[in-house]
Amino acid sequence: MKIKHSINLHKATTFIFIFVLMIAYQNFTLGPWVYLALHGTYAILWLLKDRIYPDKQWEEEIPILQGIIVFVVVCLYWVAPYILISSGTEPPIPLVAAAISLNIFGIFFHYSSDAQKYYTLKYKPCSFKKDFLLVAEIQTI
């Protein structure tokens, strides 16, 4: 199996996991809905990105046991929605606004940089490697 299968399975089940938590704890307040919307959307975008411009580092073949371990490790990301939903606490509105803004910026930078890397490697691989080495050299100065 490829390492991306464990990660993609986690992304694909995140929406379901959060929604099941909301049902189990009967918590349909603003915080859980915003969390569901932000992380559910992120997961859908991740899966689309994997189909449109996949990252070669996730194409590595791994043993099934390692794939299970990777899935379990990334499931640690589910601790935050569990705490939010099970505790019943309501985040302050300014915090919700900040979370939405940061999420939008993060998604923009994440996917635009992934797209740039994918298409640069596809159409100008030598240029990418040369520019990367130049940036790495400048950062060490």
C-alpha positions in Angstrom: 0.0 0.0 0.0 1.0 3.6 -0.5 1.5 5.9 2.5 -1.1 8.3 0.9 -3.8 5.7 1.4 -3.6 5.9 5.2 -3.6 9.7 5.1 -6.4 9.9 2.6 -8.5 7.4 4.6 -8.1 9.6 7.6 -9.0 12.8 5.7 -12.1 11.0 4.1 -13.4 9.9 7.5 -12.7 13.1 9.5 -16.1 14.7 8.5 -17.9 11.5 9.5 -16.0 11.2 12.8 -16.8 14.8 13.8 -20.4 14.5 12.8 -20.8 11.3 14.8 -19.2 13.0 17.8 -21.8 15.8 17.4 -24.6 13.3 17.4 -23.2 11.2 20.3 -22.8 14.2 22.5 -25.9 16.0 21.2 -23.7 19.1 20.7 -24.9 21.1 17.7 -23.6 24.5 18.9 -21.6 26.9 16.8 -18.1 25.6 17.7 -18.7 22.0 16.5 -20.4 23.2 13.3 -17.5 25.5 12.5 -15.0 22.8 13.2 -16.9 20.4 11.0 -17.1 22.9 8.2 -13.4 23.9 8.3 -12.0 20.4 8.7 -14.5 18.8 6.4 -13.8 21.3 3.7 -10.0 20.9 4.2 -10.4 17.1 3.9 -12.3 17.4 0.6 -9.7 19.8 -0.8 -6.9 17.5 0.3 -8.5 14.6 -1.6 -9.1 16.8 -4.7 -5.5 18.0 -4.5 -4.3 14.3 -4.4 -6.2 13.6 -7.6 -5.3 16.9 -9.4 -1.7 17.4 -8.4 -0.5 14.6 -6.2 2.7 14.9 -4.1 5.3 12.2 -5.0 6.4 11.9 -1.4 3.1 10.2 -0.5 3.4 7.7 -3.3 6.0 5.6 -1.3 5.0 2.0 -0.9 4.9 0.9 2.8 3.9 -2.4 4.5 0.3 -2.7 5.7 1.3 -2.6 9.3 3.1 0.7 8.8 0.0 2.0 7.0 -2.1 1.1 10.0 0.4 2.9 12.3 0.4 6.0 10.1 -3.5 6.0 10.3 -3.5 5.7 14.1 -0.9 8.5 14.5 -2.8 10.9 12.3 -6.0 10.1 14.2 -4.4 12.1 17.0 -5.8 15.1 15.1 -9.2 13.9 16.3 -8.4 14.7 19.9 -9.2 18.4 19.4 -12.7 17.9 18.1 -13.4 15.3 20.7 -12.4 17.7 23.5 -14.4 20.6 21.9 -17.6 18.5 21.4 -17.5 16.3 24.5 -16.8 19.1 26.9 -19.7 21.3 25.5 -17.7 24.4 25.8 -18.5 27.2 23.4 -15.6 29.1 22.0 -15.8 32.9 22.0 -17.0 34.5 18.7 -13.7 36.4 18.2 -11.8 33.0 18.5 -14.2 31.5 16.0 -13.5 34.4 13.6 -9.8 34.1 14.0 -9.9 30.3 13.4 -11.9 30.8 10.2 -9.4 33.5 9.0 -6.3 31.5 9.8 -7.8 28.4 8.2 -8.5 30.2 5.0 -5.0 31.6 4.9 -3.5 28.2 5.7 -5.4 26.4 3.0 -4.5 29.1 0.5 -0.8 28.9 1.2 -0.8 25.1 1.5 -2.5 24.3 -1.7 -1.0 27.1 -3.8 2.5 26.1 -2.7 1.8 22.4 -3.4 0.5 23.3 -6.9 3.5 25.5 -7.6 5.8 22.6 -6.5 3.9 20.0 -8.5 3.8 22.1 -11.8 7.4 23.4 -11.5 8.7 19.9 -11.0 6.5 18.7 -13.9 7.5 21.4 -16.4 10.9 22.8 -15.2 12.4 20.2 -12.8 16.0 21.6 -13.2 14.8 25.1 -12.4 13.1 24.0 -9.3 16.1 22.1 -8.0 18.4 25.1 -8.8 16.1 27.6 -7.1 15.6 25.3 -4.1 19.3 24.9 -3.6 19.8 28.7 -3.9 17.1 29.3 -1.2 18.7 26.7 1.0 22.1 28.3 0.6 20.8 31.8 1.4 19.0 30.5 4.5 22.3 29.1 5.9 24.1 32.4 5.5 
